Amino acid sequence: MFEGCFVQRVEDLRTESAFEMLAKAKKLESAGREIIHLEIGEPDFKTPAHIVEAGVKALRDGYTRYTQVTGMPDLKEAVVSYTSTYKNINTNADEVVIVPGGKPIIFYTILALVNEGDEVICPNPSFPIYENVIRYAGGIPVFLEIKEEKDFRVDIEDLKKKISSKTKLLVLNSPANPTGGVLTQQDILQIAGLIKGKGIFVLSDEIYGRICYGTKPVSIATVPEMKDYTVILDGFSKTYSMTGWRLGYGIMNKAIAEKISSLMVNSVSCTAGFVQMAGKAALEGSQDDVDRMVEKFEKRRDMLVSGLNSINGIKCAVPQGAFYVFPNIKELGIKSDKFADYLLEKASVAALSGTAFGCYGEGYIRLSYANSMDNLEKALERISKAVQAL
Ligand SMILES: Cc1ncc(COP(=O)(O)O)c(C=O)c1O
């Protein structure tokens, strides 16, 4: 219906396959199949009780009206102090923009900075929203292959070759979705060395910043002269199991913040006040739940990686952050998307094809270990059987 009525850019706008796979899996479930969900990127833990309480109290206290467009001063101050503690970056409230989720920072930053024909260097495989929005804005995605043999970090020599006079923005994501790769301090310094002074901005997606198992990730905004050119994306969805609350923020130069404020006022007006109050409680309250969650993730990761490596034809590197494994399935001799469909059909395990994150994801699948140890063990048994039956 309405053929030819829609704007071409909207017609062309792609989706996030995780939600498509979730829909397929749900359909099978409603037909009576018992599916193990390893496709969607959301912690399986409850939002910590003190955060829920703060949200409920805020509703009762009347935080039910519009707030300041870029966020409530109290939450912004909490972000400023959190950023100093966890990222070692000094900022101020004028540089903080509170938004409904992490995703809007991707959307708004690209809309504010990328003109028709501008090149944006984007890791591949990576979170598909980057490429989708770059194309939507009329920008040209220039893919930076993220390779297993480089520990799923950035290949600096490759990056050097991708930079051109048209490069406007570089997207970084560390710890990374879907690979779990974490950039080292040395990587960050080398990347900054390549782009500094060239007017290239960075969208530094740090949403998994607290979910890491070895060396702590470093923000490129800590490198002298890089802060003004960096938009940091962070949020509450992953760290505090708050995916459904829709709360995130960006940290950026005041001039960029003003443009994002203009996009906010013209789209969503502001972020829900009681949700912001819950976010303040998350940042200022006890971090024990976060630490416990990361400890659990690490145990699951270790179990899943060793289980996958014991299956003939699958090789799985140990991810350093986030809650995904990105096993190599090249030896199985089946395309990644076919294998993901096969796992759903044959093993009732919902997983994502590596190509859901870009062309260089061929040969891999992504499994989320935001699921119970029991379910992960069951999934491993099922995957192993399905692989034997290939
Ligand atoms: C790398 C990355 N950035 C941003 C987001 C968006 O997070 P939110 O759900 O808060 O919008 C996600 C969610 O999966 C993600 O994986």
The ligand as an SDF file (V2000), in Angstrom:
LIG
                    3D

 16 16  0  0  0  0  0  0  0  0999 V2000
   27.2080   -0.4350   20.6290 C   0  0  0  0  0  0  0  0  0  0  0  0
   25.8770    0.0330   21.0640 C   0  0  0  0  0  0  0  0  0  0  0  0
   25.6530    1.3540   21.1390 N   0  0  0  0  0  0  0  0  0  0  0  0
   24.4590    1.8450   21.5080 C   0  0  0  0  0  0  0  0  0  0  0  0
   23.4220    1.0020   21.8450 C   0  0  0  0  0  0  0  0  0  0  0  0
   22.0650    1.6030   22.1740 C   0  0  0  0  0  0  0  0  0  0  0  0
   21.7110    1.5080   23.4780 O   0  0  0  0  0  0  0  0  0  0  0  0
   20.2620    1.9620   23.9740 P   0  0  0  0  0  0  0  0  0  0  0  0
   19.4580    0.7220   24.0900 O   0  0  0  0  0  0  0  0  0  0  0  0
   20.5020    2.6330   25.2780 O   0  0  0  0  0  0  0  0  0  0  0  0
   19.7000    2.9030   22.9700 O   0  0  0  0  0  0  0  0  0  0  0  0
   23.6080   -0.3730   21.7950 C   0  0  0  0  0  0  0  0  0  0  0  0
   22.5000   -1.3020   22.1140 C   0  0  0  0  0  0  0  0  0  0  0  0
   22.4940   -2.4580   21.7890 O   0  0  0  0  0  0  0  0  0  0  0  0
   24.8730   -0.8800   21.3990 C   0  0  0  0  0  0  0  0  0  0  0  0
   25.1160   -2.1960   21.3250 O   0  0  0  0  0  0  0  0  0  0  0  0
  1  2  1  0
  2  3  1  0
  2 15  2  0
  3  4  2  0
  4  5  1  0
  5  6  1  0
  5 12  2  0
  6  7  1  0
  7  8  1  0
  8  9  2  0
  8 10  1  0
  8 11  1  0
 12 13  1  0
 12 15  1  0
 13 14  2  0
 15 16  1  0
M  END
$$$$
